[in-house]
Amino acid sequence: MRRRRAAETRAGYAFLSPWLVGFFLLTAGPMLASLYLAFTNYNLFNAPEWVGLDNFVRLFQDPNYIQAWKVTGTYVLLGTPLKLISALAVAMLLNNSRRGQGFYRSAFYAPSLIGASVSIAIVWKAMFIDNGIVDQVGQVLGLPAGGWVGDPSRTMPMLVLLTVWQFGAPMVIFLAGLKQVPTELYEAASVDGAGPVRKFVKITLPMLSPVLFFNLLLETIHAFQIFASAFIISSGTGGPARSTLFYTLYLYFRGFRDFQMGYASAMAWILVLVVGAISFVLFRTQNRWVHYSGEGK
Amino acid sequence: MKRPVLKAATVVAVAALGLAACSGGEADTSGAGVDDDTPVTIDFTWWGNDDRAERYNEALELFSEQYPNITVNGTFAAFPDYWTQRSTEAAGRNLPDVMQFDLSYLREFNQSGQLLDLQELLDDGTIDTSGFDPTLLEAGVLDGKTIGIPTSTNTLGMFYNPELLEQTGTEFPDAETYTFDEYNDFIADVAAAGEQTADGYGIYGAGDYTGTFWFFIQWLLQNGVTPFEEDGTLGFEEADVVEFLNLTADLREAGATYPVERGVALKPLGGFTANESASEMSWDNFLAGYVADSGTETIEITQIPSVEPGEKALFLKPSMLYSIGANTEAAAASATLVNFLLTDPEVGRIFGTSKGVPADADQRAAVETEEGSVDAKVIAYEEAVAEQVTETTPIPVKGFGTIEAKWLELGENLGYGTITPEQFAEEWFAEADLAIM
């Protein structure tokens, strides 16, 4: 009996080994290395030099670092809720059976499949640029001309729109969640005379809350990691006037443009801690608003 | 640097150009380091635009005809991306065999022996620099090692678009004597004309030139300030930076310089290449690129403005160098390519002055100087300002690439009005203190 269990364990590890090797070599190893580098001066060319907490002290005196948090924070706070609301709204529209349903679902999902790609960011930039299609339509509607790309007050809305447009992934998860809501609940509510709004607030939202929680967590973490679209749209500068200086973009500049790998590593670890803390807080608030079916409370 | 020698060399070169345009063609393989015909593949990388890529492809085709056993994989990127790629490769000790290099990054990459010492290859004749000015070659020598060889030289010049001048009814100031103040008046005049392009964009005199670090260096030299000391420290203060930025303060306030919003939207082109801005200061070898990007054949090059009338304080700079990665496994083949690109007359003809005026005498001689052509204009310009080239090349300090990029970034913020010149100076110095350490 015992021998068999040992054999099973060995087999288990054997099957796991490709993942384990990848994890230790490609994830855990570099993470530990970057934790060490966060306390050093390292310019890629010379050996790292230990400087203790200097990098962290410097960060909070760096106007660009503060700006990077402002930009990223605005993006997360605006983009994530809007994206989830759009995803849920469209998921509810697509939940009802109607002709061509498969087509609509694919069509709405497609943007998020190609969303993170460089090509979409380029197309997006072309659309919003001076005299681009959005600018031309905007002028017809009486908006000021000049394009969105060069205007610091309009780059953030542009990037938020880009992420909202890519609501496909949370939408599919919402759809799956909506399918799980027992139709008897709605029928019973109809019998009791509840309208659509009441049904939504009292049945759909609570029944959907685990899915909502999942999507919220995932999309929040995702939003902190925005990089490619910001890089492309600002031509790799974080401009205009630092309005797209996202956290990861600034981290990249420090690491690969200024050769300050220690500084960049310190930034990376603060981001890990902050995203970790936000996830922790979200998990703690779960009890208040997330309802799992079968919970005997 | 011995200025008279270099000046004399330039004059000789210019004279030689009149005589020869016929030495191109036949291959000179003497001293080529690859004796056997073993096939070898080397990577070669450069920064630049499509125009330069076409020229390199043509040159590399010639190379493969003459050295069929050497396969060259050529790749290129825009200037900022180029250095990101190289630094990542350097960390992994995986640099390309042959690289186009810039003076401002030489020091960093040399620090841990990333670049091959080319002395041996120079000694055995694989790379033949007999047609080079010795003082220019010194630019590629650091800590006693020859880690880069200059391909060509350039200097700052002023470009203007005669068609836009005509349209706006303005006249360019007297190039010999105009000061920054007079140049500013010109910029204001063009904006005041209120003309528009066919697409309905306003026409401006120039962008805000204070946003470019090299112009600041040039201005310092005109003021008699040495920007970088021998020991790698800065020779100027925050007050100098503020004073320079304030040169265009009135123009910025009046909205008379090229709008930064439009400039950002146009990247990687600019107002000048979009034919919406009448003038731009830049390196003289940019003319070929400007003509190609803007589609305007008539762009002229003339002298830069100065602080005191006529005191230009220009300097010749190696516009770029070739270096070989220390990790190369094909040093001889790499050196053969470097030598070919540096000295083959046909390559000189292909590139003309687009990389600057060629450093090698045979290549200079091979540049075709048809009347009114781009190359003729650049060479005529360098001839005209030869007397004004009075300063040595400023020593690029460590971290030059970083402080130059920071200047550009802050310049954009200044254009948007999100910072003041004082904040600019303060932030830039904070960055420079760290980068130069």
Chai-1 contact restraints between the chains, C-beta under 6 A:
chainA,res_idxA,chainB,res_idxB,connection_type,confidence,min_distance_angstrom,max_distance_angstrom,comment,restraint_id
A,L44,B,S87,contact,1.0,0.0,6.0,A-B,restraint_1
A,L44,B,A90,contact,1.0,0.0,6.0,A-B,restraint_2
A,L44,B,A91,contact,1.0,0.0,6.0,A-B,restraint_3
A,F45,B,Q111,contact,1.0,0.0,6.0,A-B,restraint_4
A,F45,B,S112,contact,1.0,0.0,6.0,A-B,restraint_5
A,N46,B,Q111,contact,1.0,0.0,6.0,A-B,restraint_6
A,N46,B,S112,contact,1.0,0.0,6.0,A-B,restraint_7
A,I129,B,A265,contact,1.0,0.0,6.0,A-B,restraint_8
A,D130,B,A265,contact,1.0,0.0,6.0,A-B,restraint_9
A,G147,B,A265,contact,1.0,0.0,6.0,A-B,restraint_10
A,V149,B,A265,contact,1.0,0.0,6.0,A-B,restraint_11
A,G150,B,E261,contact,1.0,0.0,6.0,A-B,restraint_12
A,G150,B,V264,contact,1.0,0.0,6.0,A-B,restraint_13
A,G150,B,A265,contact,1.0,0.0,6.0,A-B,restraint_14
A,D151,B,E261,contact,1.0,0.0,6.0,A-B,restraint_15
A,P152,B,Y416,contact,1.0,0.0,6.0,A-B,restraint_16
A,S235,B,K267,contact,1.0,0.0,6.0,A-B,restraint_17
A,G239,B,E412,contact,1.0,0.0,6.0,A-B,restraint_18
A,P240,B,V264,contact,1.0,0.0,6.0,A-B,restraint_19
A,A241,B,N413,contact,1.0,0.0,6.0,A-B,restraint_20
A,A241,B,Y416,contact,1.0,0.0,6.0,A-B,restraint_21
A,A241,B,T418,contact,1.0,0.0,6.0,A-B,restraint_22
A,F256,B,T84,contact,1.0,0.0,6.0,A-B,restraint_23
A,D258,B,T402,contact,1.0,0.0,6.0,A-B,restraint_24
A,F259,B,S87,contact,1.0,0.0,6.0,A-B,restraint_25
